[in-house]
Amino acid sequence: MALRSRTKDKADRSAAADADNRTPLPRPGEYLVDPLLWASWLYHHDEMTQSQIADLMGVSRATVVNYLQQARDLHYVKVVVRPELLNSIDLAQQLKQAFGLTECMVIPFDGGIRPPSERIGRAGAQYLDQILMNGDVLGVAWGRTVLSLAENLPEKAMPDSCVVQVIGSQRSAYDGFTAEECVAFIARRLHARSINLHAPAALSNATLRDALMREPTIQEQFARIRSCNKLLFGVCTVKANSLVFASGLISVDESKYYIANGAVGVIAGRFYDIDGNWLRGTMDDRMIGITLDDVRSVPTRIAAAGGPDKTDAILGALRGGYVTALITDEPTARNVLGRL
């Protein structure tokens, strides 16, 4: 995310001038993270005012002014707030160690000003931009956070790459969040080839699904799905207001089997329990899309998810080994670690 040029107003200059010395770093553990990094992220990335940041962090505005200046002096802030620095946050390190993650980004809490899906999507776009290489085959699922990531992904030329749809189509009323829309958006940003899965995500019965899966075109598309070296997906809950129900992928009545058997989350239409065990049912028999076994076979598996209702869903995904790189926010990270 490019930084906007800011001219410090008179109040900022006055506050900085009133401080004889630069504000020292807090004692170890006082914020659990680097306050310079948090202040910089909230100011430059989330465009919060210095007063809002001061209230959120429980410090004076003059302290925030000094945090921002020290962050610039220490090169925390150049053109972007470097996303890899978020790997060093204590919460991210704890999650990496607990679940064997290769990468973890934990963005600061903004006080609830913006939806988690929007903020996590923006952070995920910075991460994806950092790790993508020309020639990658990127599998993409669907959801609000995935769409937010796609919308914020910087444009770059990756003509030898493919962006592959890993779950079939959902009903048109939710085009903004569907896998085909997310795939098309990311492919345009990367100037890469897009490969859509030309089939519904869920058929009316297993017989029809099995017949369609025997079609050569579908088999070719699944061969491409299984060639993905990177996979991007969101995590859904099993609550009644979840996107997995609102999209028409599965009815609340049909979901009762999964919930009765301990389902806590959904990845690409597949249900799993708190320990990450795949819960197979009638929905799986009529679905066209990547399975959870397929998910685990992809080398780099990026989950962009967060929010107060997603703790169990994310915990189950981590325990199941479906995630190698997690992008989330501070409250969600704390909630997940609190369940260990």
N, C-alpha and C positions, 0 to 999 in steps of 0.2 A: 504494500500500500504506500503510494508516494506521499511524502509529507508535504503539507501545505506550509508555505512561507508565512511566518507569523512575526508581526512587529509588536514588541512588548509595549503594553500601554503604560501610562504614567504610574498607575497603581502598582504594576509589577516592578517597575524600576525603583519606586519608593520602598517597596517591601524588601527588595534585594539590598538596597542601600542601608536599610536599618539594621541588617544583620552584619555584625562586625566580622564574624568568621563563618565559614561554610558549616552547614549543619553536619555533625558527625553521623556516621552510620549507626543504626540502632544496635543494641546489644544482640548477640547471637540468639536467634529464636524469637526475638520480639515481634517481628512480622512474619517469620517463617520463610520469607522470601526477600530478595533484594528490593528495598523500597525505591531505589533509583529506577530500576527497571519497571516496576509497577506504575510509578508516577508517569514515566515516559510513555508507556503503553496507553494509559488512560487519557493522557493529554493529546498525544499525536495521533493515535490510532482510533480511539473512541471519541475524540474531540470534546472531552469534558473540560469545563473551566477549572482554573486553579482553585477556586473556592469550593467547587464540588469535590475535587480530589482531596482537599484538606479535610472536608467533613467526612468523606469516606474513610480516609486513613487515620483520622483522629489526631491530626497535627495542624499547625498554623499554616496560613497561606504563605507566609515568608519561608517556612520550611519547604513547602512544595516548590517555590521559586528556586531555592537552593538545590533541591533534588534534581530539577530539570537542568540547571546549569552544570552540576557535577556529572550528570548523565552525558551531556554534550562533551564535557572535558575528557571523560573517560571513553569516548567514542561508542557509547551505548547507542547513540542516535546518529545515524549518518543520513542515508536517503530513506531507510526504513528502520523500524525497530526490529532488530535482527531476530527472526523467529527461533533460531537455534539457541539463543540465550535462554529461552523459556524451558529448554531441556534441563537447565541447571537449577531450576526452582526445586526446592525441597520436596514439594508434593509430587512433581514429575519424577524425581529420582526414586521416591518411595514406590510409585506405581510401576516403574520400570523394573525395580528389584523384585517386587511382589509377584509380577506376572510375566517376567522374562521378556518385556517389550524391548524392541530395538530403538524406538523413538517414542517420546511422549511430550506433548505441548500442553501446558496448563496456563490458560490466559486469566488475568485478574478479573475479579467480580466488578461489575460497573454499577452495582446498587440496583439492578433490575431495570435500568433505563431502556435497554434494547433486548429483544428476544434472544435467548441463547443460540437458537439456530442461525440467526443472522451473524452474531459475533463469532461463533465457532466456525461458521462457513468462511468468513473472511480470513480467520487465522489459518484454516485448512488450505485456503488458496495459496497463501504464502508458503506453506510447507510443501504442497504439491509442486509448485513452481520450482522450489529448491531441489527436489529429488528427481523430477522427470528428466529423462534422457531421450534423445532422438533414437527411434527404433523400439521404444517400449510398446508393449501391448497392455493397455490400461482397461480393465473391466470396471464398469460403472453400474451401480444399482439405482436407487431412487430415494426421494424424500426432500423435505424442506431444507435440511442442512446441506445436502448434496447440491441442491439447486443454488443455494446461497454461495457455496464454494465455486460453482461453475460461473456464476455471475461476476465474481470477484477475481477470477483467475487471470493473471496478466497474459497478454497476447505474446506468443512466441512462435517461431517456425520449427515445427517438428514433422516434416513431410513424410518421414519413414515410419512414423508411429501410427498405431491404430487405437481407436477408442471403441470398446465393445460393450454392447448392451447385454447384461447377464441375467435379466429376468424379462419375461414377456410383457406385453402391453397391458396397461390398466385402462379403465373406462375414460372417455374423453373429458368428462367433467373435471378431471384432475390432471389435465395436460401439463400444467405448470410444474408438477412434481413427478411426472412419470419418468421411467428410465429412458425412454426414447428422447424425451426433451432434454434431460440432463446430458445424455450422450452427445446429442447434436450441439448443444451449447459448448461443451468442453472441446469437441472436435473443431469447432469454428475458432475457438481461442487459440488452439494449438496448430491450426492449419494442417490437421491430421485427417486421416481417413476414418470415417465412422461406419461401424458395422452394427446394424440393428437386428434384433431377434424378431423375425416376422411371424409372430404367433401370440395369442393371448396368454397372459400370465396364468390364468386358471380356466380350464375347460369345464363343461357341464358334467362330464363324467370321465372315469379313468379309461374306458375303452376308446373314446375319442382322442384323449391325450396320447395313448400308446400308439394309435394309428398315425397321428401327426408326428410323433417322435421318430417314426420310421421313414419319413420323407427325407430324400437326399439333401434338400436345401437346409432343413433343420439340423440334420446331422453335421453338415459342413459348418453351420454356425456354432454348434456346440464344440466342434473341434477347435474353432477359433477361441471360444470361451476358455477352453482348457489350456490354451497356449498363453494366457495372460500371465505376465510376470509382476503386475501390480493390480490391486483391486481396491476400489473406493466404495464405501457404503455407509449408510446411516443405521441407527438402531431404533427400532420401534418398541413401544410398550404393548401390553395386552389389555390396557384399560379401554373402556367403551369409546372414549374420544380419540383413540389412536388413529393415525393415518391409515394403518393397515385395514381398519374397518371402514373409515370414511371413504376410502378409495374404491370400495366394493370388491376388494380382493378376496375377502372372506366375510361371512355374516357373523354377527354376534352369537347367533344360535350355534353355528358350526364351530365357533371358537370354544364353546363350553367344554368340549372334550379335552382340548389342549390345556385350558385353565384348570380343569379338574385334575389333570396329571402334572400340575406344577409349573406350567409355562409362565415365564416372566418377561420374555423378550422375543423379538422377531428380526431376523436378518434376511433380506431378499425373499420375504414370504415364508421363511422357515422358522418354526417355533422351537424354543429351547428352554430348559429349566435353569434354576439358580446356579447349578454346577456346570452348565454349558452342554448338557446332554441333549442331543437332537431328539425332539418328540415327534415321531412320525404318526400321521393319521390320514384320514380320508382326503384332507386338503393336499397333502403331498402326492397322493395318487393321481390327482388331476391337474397338477401344476407343471408348467414349463419354465424352467429357469435353473440357475445354479443351485446345487445342494450345499449343505453345510460341510460335507466331506470335500466337495470341490473347493469351497472357500479355504479350508485348511491347507489345500495343496498349492495355493498361490504363494510365492515367496514373500511378497510385501503386501500386507493386508491393512488398509488404512480405514479406521473407524472415526468418523467425525460426529460426535454426539454429546449431548449434555442437557441439563435441566433438572429441576427438582423431582420430577416423576420418573426419571430414567436410571436411578441408582441400581436397582436390581437387574434391569435389562443390560446395563453396561457391565456389571459385575459378572453376570452369567456369560456374556460374550468373552470377557477376559479369561475366566476360568476354563471356558471351552477351547481356548487356543485359537479363536477366530481372528484375533487382532495381533498385529506386530507393531503397529503405530497408532497411538490414540491422540486425538485432538479433542480437548474438553475444557471446561472452565473450573475455576477454583472451588466453588461450592460442591460441584459434582465430584471432583477429585477427593475432597474431604469426606463426602458421604460414602463413596466407594471404599476408601481406606478405613472408615469407621465401621464397616461391616466385616472386616477381616478378624 
